[in-house]
Amino acid sequence: MTSQPSLQEVAPGVHAWIQPDGTWWINNAGAVHSGGEVVLVDTCATARRTRLFLDAVDAATGGAPVRLAVNTHLHGDHVYGNALLPDSTVIVAHEHTRQGVLQDFILAATPPVWSPVPEWGVDAVRAPTLSFRDEVTLYAGTKPVVVRHPGHPAHTVGDAVAWLPEERVLFAGDLVFHRVTPMIAMGSLDGALRSLDWLAAFEPAVVVPGHGPLMAGADFAEVLGEHRRYYEFVRDTAVTGREKGWTPLEAAREADLGEFADLPDTERLVLNLHRAYADADGVEINVAAALGDAIAYNGGPLACSV
């Protein structure tokens, strides 16, 4: 049985919303409470999950108003729940994330990629209304929340982390997948590798990944090392596949997943290889073809339980 989501206080006034098991559309989020107001970090994929999150935050903060909300990137599991926020909430994101949310194509006409098809409970996307390019500092009361872009594409083109310098808590968004297969189809393989040293430089005490369980800062180097080995595996598999004239799907089928075989969502290898091939060829990724190949690799639609 899948564990229930929970709001965990990871530092005074800093809460992490952890949703096991962190696979397709099941993300983490957070809330920073100080001075009688709240800054959220992301929402959730569906109205049901977002209401659970908002109700838990409301209970933990005594009903403090949500003044600001950060979207760490454009994917629907982190932004569709924006629609349930109060009209007065200002939503903040990187400029590329704002554009990506406005261009979302999944909510209105969800392709038959996942089974069962998610029940969104949301009629339309709500895009961020305040964007930044490099960094912006928000405040919950007097508590600073530094929202920072790595300076290059990685998981997506507009990734951001939310950093609490006083508590040394890092909300890493989908730059970190903990015990779940990473995905970079809408970003950059090289950028994902470069982001690892950038993340390590924060030297956090607590890390809230975009998906998967919390981790202490002492474990962060090991998790980043696992990411590095996975991205290098994707890179090496792409090099071999291109040399042999294989498609991304053929390269994935020939690859030995090794230490990554037990991670959830192994079919993301195909999506990541499509990204690596596109980067090498200097072309845009064909998202529809990549998703179709992931379904073929998986032997059917991708498992989803939102």
Steps between C-alpha positions, in 0.01 A plus 500: 500500500631845408575721800293812549643847436607695804605851597829482690661788685866487399602823680305756705226630272626297201280216380550233234201332333623150419294280269613138475599332280609791285434346159306647206305812606565444874722787612623669814424859596553726799402800708694766689310668785615809684355833608146379454535421129597213276718448193422175317748302294302331220151354501390153383372326188132463586239699685459218752869484587536878506204536738661247734821703489331836554284364782811362674679834462196685630489277810874531564506879466176588675342615176776745406444649154700372202651824372745349250554170322807381309487261204832318471435410135226462240381141542137451595568299815653815646269764350149376419395558862575872452137527394387430858704778660326817615467767232718725716797259494785617280662208316870533424713300255788524258404678178532177298274319746231765459515456123495122534192504721320725252585251223392189696333244275430214740230632731246591231545186290690236695658249259452127574848469649412416862268241647271580656466844345541755780186664632629855511195675642645822357343678203788719386861576584578806712834643399743688723446876493846603620810366325875531552810416298779414744393537863235661715462514879150464643397540863261323732487771765869573549617151397682507162433241231759524224371370166787431262546370145817293427574710193437229241244233405506180706174321584323773299606835358363695798590304813519677834584401854366665814779551754454596863843630602420533872376142538714359215200323350505443123180439303670353194204449269558241231872563487497219756309172477560288809454125446313573176636501144602856400355660187658764278295471180403869504838626618861407428722203579809717521312754710372232736858387559617858554219561748638240742801705609279809515262319736780362715635852558195588710620255769145456633401351833174365355402435138142475375522329160237549233415132531583240762586508870667780692871480559745644748781710367746230603341268242481758222842429350412132461170583329670745265757231425220264400360769271842551342541129430151485350557798270836357394324169429250686279784681323698181439191313382423781256856500365488124442155516347594773256818319400301187424222686322237405755194705580460617862253218558741240357785640709286481814404140430863404454615676817569330832337714769731358766468686830205698362283199416306513827410867481137585418424628149793339319325583169625856547827373355336520157390859556846593624663337199273697268632812673862387468453420130329834435776689682766319299321578173423859595126456443183533703379187675189334355299466821221293343748251352690480829183425698395241243835325530477508881164323477649244262794439737260466793273260312198727547394831656709629787382422853327788673312515830396863546 
